[in-house]
């Protein structure tokens, strides 16, 4: 059985050999890791953030900022059901009498 350390070393050698920068590698790995956590939690950001060990606001920010994750949360999360209130709202009744003048001291 190959250890995770050996697998990572092979991947790192391949990335360096292909001219991938550290920034590109980190962004790609982070994106794939977040996608896996979001998929496992069926788009629930709170559950995914717990799996990743980060605050949910951090995960929201990463989902918004990372190019490869742009729109990912919306594609995984089931659409929310919106309830529409059927209450009617009426305009306030107009006053029929004019306002009485105020007696204010000067």
ZIGI-V112928 format. One record per helix or strand. SS is the DSSP state (A for helix, B for strand). FROM is the first residue (numbers start at 1). TO is the last residue. If there is no record, write none. Layout:
ss=[SS;SS]
from=[FROM;FROM]
to=[TO;TO]
This chain:
ss=[A;A;A;A;A;A]
from=[4;22;45;56;67;72]
to=[17;40;52;65;69;76]
